[in-house]
Amino acid sequence: MPETSPETVVITGASAGIGRATARAFAARGANVALLARGSAGLEAAAREVEAAGGNPLVLSTDVSDHQQVEAAADTAAAAFGRIDVWVNCAFTSVFAPFTEITPEEYERVTHVTYLGFVNGTRTALAHMLPHDRGTIVQVGSALGSRSVPLQSVYCGAKHAVNGFTSSVRTELMHQGSKVRITLAQMPAVNTPQFSWVLSRLGRSPQPVPPIYQPEIAARGVLYAADHPGRKQYYVGASTVATILGNKIAPGLLDRYLARTGYDSQQTDRPDHHDRRHNLWEPVDDEHDHGAHGAFDDRSHARAPQLWFSHHSALAGALLTGAALGGTWAARRLTGR
């Protein structure tokens, strides 16, 4: 296809949350957007939003834990649009519970979707990109892939695995001299519907740990990572930076802090209804669309100043250096007096 043709983007987990917001963001610049997820109502609504934003949608019902379904979806997208330029791995599921209350079958299911789903997506994307020696893969990661918290052992384990897997693939591509790029966008707590449909065995309804950001903030981080894949990873949100850096400096202190506060901070004050539908085995947006946002709009940030610093690291460094030099000069003046 000619270089001036619209870019083609494949997004897993595109029916809600970060994936849904990312689909809209790519559509706003006229992209072809292949939407992969399980829930039919969510996918169809996402397709309407992509079209309204100026993009060209393609709905592909896919369970990312099945590599054959992922490969078939990619082949369909490539046949429809001519090539695949960007692949965004975002689909996941989880269980909120102490480790000893998660069954082996549940643990395997989350791992198959949240970790192996990324492996399947990456393998499939590379199969389409390597022959053309071009393309970008963006893994939607999490601060919890570096700093684990209680009650989310299966999700944290999967996100840690995504980090290790991605680093290995990245170095292999570098060794080959490939122009295909792979990078990570590490996310903070985001206001997505997952907290309403996740399997939970907690006494109260689960919630993201504040500060909470809207999915559109996450989508901006994904787009920037896709456009600038030269860096290994990008941090989205000040809390992500603080969490990852804090864990490098004082992991033992964070262990004790989270052991004391991690249970309450991940639960609302409302009792949870354990008989509600959850999406571990089947989608819950098969008949009703849940949209991109979760139930925490009134507590979520629509802006993230940290993104500017992340996207302009050289200028931010120069400003900080200038401020430090200015402070030193002022201090010497005062001392001289």
Secondary structure, 3 states (H helix, E strand, C coil): CCCCCCCEEEEECCCCHHHHHHHHHHHCCCCEEEEEECCHHHHHHHHHHHHHHCCEEEEEECCCCCHHHHHHHHHHHHHHHCCCCEEEECCCCCEECCHHHCCHHHHHHHHHHHHHHHHHHHHHHHHHHHHHCCCEEEEEEEHHHCCCCCCCHHHHHHHHHHHHHHHHHHHHHHHHCCCCEEEEEEECEECCCHHHHCEECCCEEECCCCCEECHHHHHHHHHHHHHCCCCCEEECCHHHHHHHHHHHHCHHHHHHHHHHHHHHHCEEEEECCCCCCCCCCCCCCCCCCCCCCCCCHHHEECCCHHHHHHHCHHHHHHHHHHHHHHHHHHHHHHHHC
